[in-house]
Every structure is written in structure tokens, then in C-alpha cells.
Amino acid sequence: MRRQRLILTVLCAVSWLPMQAQETGVKVEKNVMVPMHDGVKLATDVYLPEGRTEKLPVVLTRTPYNKDGAKSYGEYFAKHGYVFVAQDTRGRYASEGVWHWMTDDGVDGTDCAAWIAAQPWANGKIGMVGTSYVGGTQHAMALAKVPELTTVIPVDAVSNMGLQSMRNAGAFEMRFWNWIMLNAGKGSNAALNPATQVELKEMADHRWDYLSLLPLRPGCTPLKLAPEYEDWLIQAMRHGKDDDFWAQNNILADPKRYKDMPVYLVGGWYDSWAGNTSANFQALSKALKSDVYLIMGPWIHGAQNKSAHGQVEFGAEAAIADQLAWRKEWFDHWMKGLDNSVGKAAPFAKKVRIFVMGTGDGSKTKDGLLNHGGQWRDEDEWPLARAKVTPFYLHPEGVLSDGKPKLEVAAQSYAFDPKNPVPTLGGNISSGDGIMQQGAWDQRGNDKFWNWTKPIPLSARNDVLVFQTAPLAEDTEVTGEMEVKLWISSSAVDTDFTAKLVDVYPPSADWPHGFDLNLTDGIMRARFRDSLKEEKLMQPGKVYPITIKLYPTSNVFKKGHRIRVDISSSNFPRFDVNPNTGEPLQQHRRTVIATNTVHHDREHPSQIVLPVVGR
């Protein structure tokens, strides 16, 4: 029984019964138990500006991460003429019920909004804030077309889970395994039992060891003590098809389901949801009559207030220092009708604002980081109409060029051993705490990477195929959506192919070995090569075309640098490792070494397709 149930006899007949805590200029109503359609009550905090008696617009956040963490937001917005409401989602922290991944948040959000609208302090307009899962609760309410919802600012938000960022072209993003391992024992029903909480914490503390014991099987780990978390994770890891299992928050399936209202989408080039953020902008800007804005910075997940990410510094202007003021500006315009900077000045001057990385001098900062630099630029659309879609072809001896292959036979093969996967060194990651590093990194080992601690470049591995251009004769900007088109074959009936775009710095005084900077990556599980909705095993030795969708990016490859693409068959623990056996996903008991081949001859012109922006 959840702890707040001890007071239900007092609360059950009252929709709004405050336990007040006084703040300067702000009155806080803590743990208001708001009833949902099925009688489950969700714990809710209300921040009210003192001395205001008129009905006010409301800023809402619905979170699985403990509503107490929204205190700074609550006080800020209450002091600026809003009511702020923070609610623990179902089955999390002080709320009743059983947690499910996102499936309850549309209907619960609808009930929450209806409750807000009935309160004496609400004027019927609701705007929402929040990042990641909390951004996903905004999308869920927008897809439910909640009547009171007026505008949303989803940051790095959960969406389109069967396409990319959870199931990624059939592969499973292991950050969600990590999320469950960390959160099953925090804020959950299981965590209410101290003994169970200890067991789940011990499991989380040893999750590196569990990584080597996959696949996860029902009832065979301490995760069985949090059954709703175990059940979801096992299903998610086994369910590769992009079908109804992933229907919640699927914006791209039918963007007209989304409520027609102003939307500000926030993402980062190194964020785990970057591909969906840019895809959602493209879909919603066509489907909605209301204004849809997009901003993409050089950021990792949820870190828009920082300019350095991973091993790289992007310059002071990369950070948005005040994370509250610009949100207030947006809400003031759309919920209070103020004529302000929206549509006139940064970050609202145009519908699209992007940070173009790579204009720094490449020196080493006082903090030991690569000064990759960059600058903001406002655009009229995404992707950029003026970008020239340019294929760079794979050739023998690791050559990458814009010239088409001419040889009748050309291919490279390597052995992919699932027991020795290529380690993840940065990238589009979130919830990687302890098992992965986010963002921009030199693609060589160091002690920050538990599975690649020595200063050995990934390019030295025999299971990584490296293709790179000659040193560039001039600065070359690449901005937009991109993909890698390969012709492949394998000795296995199923395997993976991965691709990574790299900006290769030449050796310098500060970086004697140069710096191999990861920009974006992707994967394709071969059984989903034709469709994400249907599995087809391969015929060993047969040549197939596949397309690997990379995350979007914007980068200037400076004169003297090289454009590089790395091809392999694993990127762990960013993605789950394919056992190469063709067994049902995450139900295998064995692995086999696959001989994987990338063909790049005249009839099989494997290539990376880059959107090149001229000066």
C-alpha cells in the first residue's frame, strides 16, 4: 500500500485539500490527491502566487521522477503570474496505481487537466514543460487532444518509440534497460518495502555484471521484485516490430491526431531523441495550422544550459543559461497574449534555430577539452532546402569519395563476435548513467569507458571498417538528415550493421594523435531491412541492400579535416548485441561469430549520403 493511502479517508471526499508550506510570494499546496477516471489518486503539488485572486493560466508538469524536483520551476512561474502544477505520474513516488510506460499518460493527463480547469484559480489555459519522459507526457496529452491544453514545450521528448530511440531499426537501445535497472527501486511500489528496495539497489549497483548475462528472463533476477518493471522491460526488449505495442506517442503514424496548438520542440545533436525531435517537427509543421518551432543545439540529453558535452567545448554561446526565462516568454505570448519576442528575436526569430558545430580553432581548452566551437543560425525550414544531397562512396583501401565505384568486384569482410562487441564511446545517449558516456568524444579508449579503458582507437579494431576522405581542400558544412546505404551479406541469417560519422582532426601540438570526433550514428538489424513491421531472416551469402538512418546533425568539417564513416556490427552498450543466430529477439541461449561483408563495387555502390550546404 502506498504511503499516502494512510490519509485517504480524509482526502477521498475532497478534490483540493491543502497542506500549506509558505514561500516568499508563493503558496504551495503539497500532495493534493487528484482522482483519475478509475479512482486512482495522483499526488499533485500546486504553486500559487500570493495575493492574486483572479483566474490564471497554468503551467503543468507530469513526471515519474518525483514532483518535488519541480520546486524551482513552481516558485518561478508562480512569482511571474502563473499557477504551477506538478504531478507524480501513476505508480511513481507519492501517486497511487501501477506504473506503465507512457500508456496511462494520455488519459491521466486528460483527467488532470479537467481537474485543473475546475479549480477557482485556473482560467482554462494550460501550458506544459518537461524533458525526456516528462516531455513524453506532453506529447501524450497533445495526442489525446486535451481541451484545456494551450501550448507545449517538449524537450528531448519520448515519441515514435518503435522507429528510433527505443527500438532503433529493430535494435534495442540499452539505455532503457539501464533506466529500468535504476528506477525499479526508486519511486516505485517495490521501493516502499525497505528490504525490497535494498535488493533492487544491489541489483542496480551490479548492473555491469548483468550486462554480460543478457538476455533477461522472467523471474530470474531481483527485478522480479518490481514485476511491472520486469514485465515491461522483457516485452520491450523482445518486441522489435514497429507496431501497436509502440503505438503510444507515435506522432509520425498520424500527426493530425496531435492537438492544433503552438508547439516548441527542443532537441540536441547528441540527444537520444534527436531523430524523433526533427522528424516530429517535419510532420507537425505540415499537419498543424498553429506555429511549430524547432531548436537544435550541440547538447546532450537535458543539458541545454551547458556548452561542453563529453570531451568537447562548443563555446559559451552554445548554452542557454536561463532555462526559465525563455519558457516564460513563450507562455506569456501564447497564454497571456503578450506581444513580445516570439516571432521576432532569438530563440524565436524564425521557426527553426540550429547550432552549426565545428567553427572553433581545434585547440585544447584550459579544461582539457577540444575547442570544436560553433555558432547559432536561424533558418526557415528543416531540412534545409538549399542543402545538396551528396553521396560519398566507399572504395577499397578505406577511401571515401564522391566518385562512384568502378571495380566489378570490391568488398571487405570482418568477423563479428557477439562476445566481443565494439564499445560505445559517446553518442546520442540518455539514461546511460554508469554504463555509457554521452556526447562528443575522441574515438579512442580512456578510463571513462569501462569496456575500452586503454588509449586504443576504435579504428584499430579488425571488426571496424574505416572509410575516409582525403584532407578537405575547403571547409565543408554538413547539415540535415542523413543515412548510410550499404550492400551487405553475411554468413548469418541475422546480424546487425552499424554506421558512425566522424570528423577527423589532423595531428596538432595540442592533439598529437589528432582527434576522431563522433558526430552521429545508427544501426540496422538485418531482419528488419525491408520493413520495421515484418521480420525476414537472410539467406547466408546473399547480397542485400540496407539503409542505416543516422541521427541529424550540423557540422563544419574544416579545411584539412577528413570526413569519415565507420562501419561495423555492434555499438555496445548503446544497442543490444545481435547473437547472429536468428532466434526470437532477446530469447537466445547461444551466439555465433558472423562473417559480415560490405560490398562497394560498381553494381553495389555503398555510400553515405550527406546534405552539404554551400557557402
Buried (B, 14 or more C-beta within 10 A) or exposed (E): EBEBEEEBEEBEEEEBBBEEEEBEEBBBBBBBBBBBEEEBBBBBBBBBBEEBEEBBBBBBBBBBBBBBEBBEBBBBBBBBBBBBBBBBBBBBBBBBBEBBBBBBBBBBBBBBBBBBBEBEBBBBBBBBBBBBBBBBBBBBBBBBBBEBBBBBBBBBBBBBBBBBBBBBBBBBBBBBBBBBBBBBBBBBBBBEEEEBBEBBBEBBEEBEEBBEEBBBBEEEBBBBBBBBBBBBBBEBBBBBBBEEBBEBBBBBBEBEEBBEBBBBBBBBBBBBBBBBBBBBBBBBBEBBEBBBBBBBBBBBBBBBEBBBBBBBBBBEEBBBEEBBEBBBBBBBBBBBEEEBBBEEEEBBBBBBBBBBBBBBEBBBEEEEBBBBBBBBBBBEBBBBEEBEEBBBBBBEEEBBBEEEBEEEEBBBBBEBBBEBBBBBBBBBBBBBBEBBBBBBBBBBBBEBBBBBEEEEBBBEBEBBBBBBBEEBEEBBBBBBBBBBBBBBBBBBBBBBBBBBBBBBBEEBEBBEEBBBBBBBBBBBBBBBBEEBEEBBEBEEEEBBEBBBBBBBBBBBBBEBBBBBBBBBBBBBBBBBBBBBBBBEBBEBEEBBBBBBBBBBBEEBBBBBBBBBBEE
